């Protein structure tokens, strides 16, 4: 579900990022783009892992996961491969760019920078050859991990330094839905019925992980509650309000500071003429902030569906929309 109002919000915030968040801007400018992208992927993977674990009791569609994010050079133009190797040492094998704390991968000893050589004895070159689009090799690996039976142990061979290690990883069931970092340069945050996607410029506009968790939680809210494209403005608005509340609950239960995360919205609301970009399908920013703040004390962790299948967000003020 694409959120055009989110794009407007982020655009406004980033226009003056250099004056409002100078330290952040300077730090990102000093980093090679290759390192920066991997840092963004690491942040998103860790946050999404925490959110998906909190959402496991809410999702009707679950999958197994091991808690890593990988990158591969085929996802970039070949003229950039030398730079990728020079800065992040990424060569022919997919590289681990994130290991979520307390995930199966972390417990197995997988580390950032490991190069994946084989999975269950199958060389990565063969897996790559069987992947229709090599640029999507990292996505194919995530899909492969998602099909591992819960509790089943897989062997992942990694090259670390000059040695090879065979690590045993036991898959864990979480809420299904990948968090994809897009490097197209656009300002974007969206979800469909299955996954969440976020642009690197969007991540750059977040002052901290609490803000990022609140926005990612909103998009996972759409996935969890099976939100769909509607034509009735009122129904669309209800869906956005639901996603706000679910995202807020997920972020809180995942250990993030919702009050601090809401500062993203506060910055937007205080923008000169920010009201011009209000979207009738999302409601006013002021009302969204107030609604989440009011609902926050009622959130009880861990989150789970009630016996009748309703979501816990029903206790904090929403009902399922209808497209009339």
N, C-alpha and C positions, 0 to 999 in steps of 0.2 A: 504494500500500500504506500504509494508515493505521497509524500507530504510536502506540498509546495510552500506552505507557510513556514515550515522548518527552514527551507532554503533561504527565504527572505530574512528570517531571523538571523541565521548564521552570516549572511552577507553583510547585514548591518553591523554585527559585532566585529567581524574581521576587518571592516573598513578602517577602524581606528585601533586595531590590535596593537600597533606599535606604540601608541600613546598610553593605552590602558594597561597593557601587559608587556611592557618593554622587556623585562627579564626573560619572559617566555619566548618572545620573538627573537631576541638575541641568541638564546640557546639553540633554537631551531635553525637559525641562519648559519651557525657555526658548524652544524653537523652535515656531513655529506648526505645527499638525498637517499642513498642506499641504506645507510644506518638509520636514518630518520623513519623510513618506511617500515623497517623491521621493528623499531621501537613502537610505532603505532600498532603494528600487528600484534606485538606482545601485549600491549595495554588492552586492546580489544579482546584478545583471546582470554586473558585472565578475568576480565570483567564478565564476558559472556559465559565463561565456565561457571562462575559463581551464580550468575542469574539463572542459568539452565538447571543448576542443582537445586536452587530454591523453587524453581518452577516444575520440578519433576512430579510433584503431587497434584499439579494442575493440568498438565498436558494430557490430552487424549492420544497424542502421537509422540511416542518416545523412540529413542535409538540409543545405541551404545557409543561410547566415546572414550578417549584416553587422555584428553586434556592438552593436546599439542596443536601448534600451528606451524605449517611448513611453507617454504617458498622455493621456487625453482626458476632457473634462469630462462627457461623457455617462455615464461610469462612476460619477458621483456624482449625488446628488439635485440637482435644478435650483436649490433654495434655497441651495446652496453655491457656485454658479457665480461670483457676485460675489466671494466670498472667494478662490476659486481665482485669479481674475484679479488681485485686489489683491495677493496674496502671491507667486504664481509666474508671473503674466502668461499664464495659460493661457486661451485664448478658444475660438473655433469650430474651430480646427485642432488636430490632435494635436501634442503637444509632445514633443521629445526630452528625456528625463530622465536618460539615461545613454549614454555612448559608451565602450566598453571600449578600453583602451589597445592599440595595435598591431592593432586590428581593421580590416576594410575601411572601415567608416564613419569611423574616426579618420584613416586614411590619405587618405580623400577630403576631409577637412576639415569633416565634420559636427560640430557642437558642441552641448553641453547648452544648452537654451533655444531652439534652433531650432524653428520651427513648420513642419510639413510641409504644403506647399501642393499638391503634385502628385507623382505617381510615373509615370515614363515618359510624361509629358504628360497623364495622366489627372488631372483636378482632384480634390482630396481630397473635395470635396462629392459628387462622383459615386460615389467609392469608398464613402463613408459611406452614401449612398442605397441602394447595392447590398448593404450589410451587414445581414443579418437583424435583428441586435440592435445598435444603435449603441453601447450600453454596452461591447460587445466589439470596438470598432473597433481598438484597439491590438493585440489578439490576431489580428484579421484581417490587420493589416499584417504581423505576424510570420509568419503563414501564407503570405502573398504572397511575402515574402522567401525563405521556405524552399523555394519552388517554382522559384526562379530557377536555371537551369543553372549548374553550377560554372564559374567563370571568365567568366561572362557579365556584362557591365556594364549597370547600370540607371541611369537618371537620376532623381535626387531633387531636387525644387525646394523650397527652404526659404526662409522669411522670417526674416531676422535684422535686428533694428532696423527701419529703414525701407526696407531693400533686399531684393531677391530674388536668390538664388543658385541656379544649376543645377549640382549636384554629381554627378560620375560615380563610382559605387560598384561594385566588382567582388566578386561573392558568393564566399564561401569555404565549403568543406564541413567540417562538424563533426558531432559526435555529435548525433543528433536528440533533442529534449526541451526544452521551455520551462521556465523557472523563473518561477513566478507568485507575486507578492506579494499576499496576500489582506488586505483591510482590514476584515474583518468584526468584528474585535476579539477573536476567539477565539485560544486558544493552539493552534497547529497546525503540523505538519510531516508531509507525506505525499507519496506518489508513486503513480502507476498505471503502466500499461505504457508510457506515453508521456511524461508530464510530471511535474514536481516543483512542489509548492505549499508556501508557507511564510507564516505569519501575522506581522503586524507586531509583535505582542506577543512572539513567539518571537525575532524579530530583536533586539528591545529587550533580551532577556535575555542576549545574547552580549556578552562583554567585549571581543572583538576579532574581526577577520576570520578569524583562524586557526581559532577555534572555529566560526564560521559555515561556513567551507569544509569542515570535517570533517563537520558535520551534513548539508550539502547534498551532499557527496560520498557519504555513506551512501545517500541517497535516489537519487542517480544510479546507485549500485551496483545497486539494485533494477531500475532501468530497463535498464541495460546487460546484466544477466544474465537478463532476461526473467522476473523473479520473479512469481509468481502467487499467488492466494489458495489456501492449502492447508488441510487439515483435521487433519493430523497435527502435534502439537505439536513433536515432534523435528525434522520437516522444516522447519517454520516457523522454528525456532531456528537451523537450519543456514543458512537464507536470511539471517537477520539477521546471523549471524557472517560470511557471505560479504560482505554489504553493508558491514559494518564494515571488513573488510580492503580491499575495493575502494575504498571511500571514503577510507580512510587513504592508499592508494597514489596515488589521484588528487590528493589534497590535497598530498602530498609532491612529486609531479612537477609540480604547478602552482606550486610555489614557496612553499607555506605551511609554517609551523612546526607539525608534527604534535604535538610535545611540548607546545607552548603551547596548541594546540587541545584536547588531552586534559584541560586544566585544567577544561573544562566538566564532564566526567564526574567529575573529582576533587572538584569542589565538591558535586556531587550525592551522591557516596559518603560525604562527610564530614558530610552533613546528619543531624541527630538523627532517628532512626527512618526514615531514607531507605530502609532495606531493606524497609519495609512495602510500598513501591510497586514492588517487583521483579515483573517479568512473566515467567512461565515460558517464554514464547515468545521472550524476549530474553536470558535468562540474567542472572547477577549482574553488576552494574556493575564490581565488582573484577576479575572474570574478563575482561570485555570490555576494560578498560584494559590488563591484563597481556597479553592476546592481541595487541592492536595494537602495544604497545611491543615485544614480542618479534619481531613480524613486520616491523617498520619497517626494520631493516638490510638485509633481503633484497630490498627493492623496488628494481627497476632501471628507470630511465627512459631513453627513452620507453617507454610501455606499448603492447603489441600482442598480438594473439592468436598462439598457436602454430600450426604447420602443421596440426595435427589439430583446430583450432578451439577448443581449451581456452583459458581465460583465464589470465593470468599469476598471478592470485591462487592458482592451484593450487599454485604453487611455495612459497607461504607458508602452506599448511596448511588447505585446504578442498577438499571434493568436492561435486558437484552433489547437492542433496537429492532424495529421491523421496517421493512422497505415498502411503504404503502404508496 
